[in-house]
Amino acid sequence: MKKFFTFLLVVVLVLLCLRIAGVWKSEPDDENKDLEPVEVDATADSVAMEQSTHLKFKGVPIDGSLAQFLSRMQGKGFEVTSGRRDEIHRLEGDFAGFKQCEVYVSTLDNQDLVSRITVCFPIQDQWKNLYGDYKTLKEMLVEKYGRPVSCVERFTSYMGDEDDAWRMIVLQNGECKYVTRFSADEGDITLSIERREVLSGFVQLVYQDKENGQVVRKSAIDDL
């Protein structure tokens, strides 16, 4: 009889442990609770993305919840490399023929709604390579979106011979302005050259969805 009660006690303890483990497993930590994978029908989701009226990034509408957008980007081969910070999430992946680009996903303030995508292309420490990236992307954007609505490409100071070293120094001093803007019915795209570390820079591409941008504007107007 004593052995029977001992066996029964062991069984109860095992079942209790399994139940506790199941509860812990089913409750994700608060930080990543909103980033749980979104289960959707692949065919239906593909049709929904195709029919979306929002600006698209790599075929994915710049819209919806952060979890949904990240799930779709992971389906495109991107890897989530950081958690949320100031409403921004970072991914890495290949884009437009460039390897290991950093992609920053921004949501509206206090809203789980994706509105802007920023792409940072590989860092370059030589002007010819930096400008080469800019020129290549600009040509592809013109082919897709047509003539830019504005384009500024100049150095705002003169320091002697305009060689590659001089251009990188001027970039580091914040006296280099290369910005080209495109406009589409769904939103705006801005291409620019930005400084990064000492005597280095990178090309940046920003996608701003028009519909969700209007949500921001309406919220600002309501505050007045």
N, C-alpha and C positions, 0 to 999 in steps of 0.2 A: 504493500500500500504506500509506503514511504517513497519507493522508487517511482510509483505512478504519479504522485503529487509533484515530485521533483521534475519529472518529464513534462508534466502539464505546465509548470511554472516556466520552464525553458521555452516551450512553444509560445506562450503568451508574450514573453519578453522579446522573442524573435519577431512576432507579428507586430508588436508595438514599435520596434526599431524600424521595420520596413515601412510602417505607416508614417512615422516621423520623417524618414528619408524621402518618401514620396511628396510630403508637404513641402519640404525644403526645396526639392527639385522643381516643383511646380511654381514656386514664387521667385522670379528673377529679382536681382538687386534693383533698387530704385533708379540708379544712374542709367541703366540700360533697359529699363522696363519698356520704354517707348520704341526701342529698336529691335524688338523681337521680330523674326522673319514673318513676312506677310504672305499667307498662303492664298494664291489666286489661281484661277484657271489661265494657263499660259496663252491659249488661243484668244480667249475673251480679252485678256489684258493687252495683247498685241494689237487687237482691233481698237481697243479704247485709246491706246497711245497714238495710233495712226489717225484717229478721228479727232484728237484733242486740238483745241484752238489756241493752246498755249505755245510759247516759244519752246523749241526742242533742243536738247543737248545730247548728242550722240543718239538721236532718235527717241529720247526719253523726254516727255513734257516737263517743263520746269513748273511743277504744280504738285499738289497733294501733300500728304504727311511726310515727315522726314523718313520714317521707317519704310514707307512705300517707295520713296525715291531711291533710298540706299539699296533696297532689295532689287530694284530694277537695274541699278548701276552695277551691282554685283553680278547680275545676269549678263552684263556686257563685259565682264572680265575685270572690273575694278575691285580693289581691295580697300576696306575701311581701315585706316591706319591711326585714327585718333578719336577720342570721345568728344562730346560737345563742349565747346568753350565759347561763351558770348554768342550763342545761337548759331555757331558755325561748326561744321563737321568736315573732316579731311579724308580724302580718298587718294589712292595712287593707281595709275594705270597708263596704258598707251592711248594716245589720242592724235588724230590727224597726221599719222606717220611719225610721231615723236614718242620715244620711249620714256617711261617712268615720269610722267607728268603728275604734278600735284593738283588736285581738284578740291576746291573749298565750296561746300554747300551751305548757303545761308537761308535761314527762315525769317519770317516776319517777327518783329519784336512781340514777345508774349503770345505768339500764335504758332501752332504746329503746321505751318504752310510754307513750302519751299518757294522762294521768289528770285534768287540770284545764284549764279554759278560763276566761280572764278577759277580759271586755269592758269597755273604757273608752269611754263615750259622750262626745260633744263637750263641750269646756270651756265653762262659763258664768260670767259675772261679775256676774249679777244673780240674787238668790234666787228671784224669781218664775219665772224660766226654769229654774233648777236644780231647784227643787221640782216644777215642771211636768213635767220629764223623768222624775223619780222617780215621781210620781203616775201618769203615763201607763203606764209600764212595770209598776208594781205592779198596776194594774187589769188589764192583759193577762195577767200571771202568775197572778193570782187566777182569771181565766177559764179558764186552761189547767190549772193545778195545784191549784186549790181554795184553801181557807182556809190562810193561812200558819201554820207551827208556832210562830212567835214574831215579834213586831213591837215595836220600840222606836223612838219618834220624839219626841225632846226635846232641849232645850238645857240644858246643865248649869250655866249661870251667868246672871246677870241684870245688864244694863248700862244700864238705862233704857228708853227707847222701843224697842219691838220692831219696828223697821222693817226694810226690806230691807238697808240698810247695816249695821245692828247684827247681823243674822243672818250676813252674810258675814264680819264681824269675828270673831264667835264661832266660825264654822266654821274660820277661819284659825288660831284659838287652840286648836283641837282640842277644843272644848267643845260640839260638835254631834254628836248620835248619832241617825242615821236608818238603821236596819238592819231588813230584813224577810227572814225565812228561810222557804223552802218545801221540802217533802220529797216525793219520789216513790220508787217502788219501785226505780228505777234509780240514784238519787243525790239530791244536795241542790243547791239553787239559792239564792244569797244576793244580795240587792239592797241597795245602800247608797249614801249620799252621802259623797264623799271630797273632801278639800282638795287643791288642786294648786298653782298659783302664787299670788302675792300677791293676796288678795281674789278668788279664783276657785276653782271646784270642778267636779266632774264626778260623774256617776252611774256606779257600777260594778256589774257583774253577774258572779258567779262560779258556774261549773258544776263540781261535783265528782262524778265517777263513783264509784258505791258499790263495784262489784267491784274496780276497780283501787285504790281507797282501802283495801280490805281487804288487798291485796297489800302495801301500805306498812305496815299494822298488823302483819301476819304477820312481815314482815322485822324490825320493831322488837322484836317478842316473841322472835324467834329470837336477837336480840342479847343478851337478858337471861340 
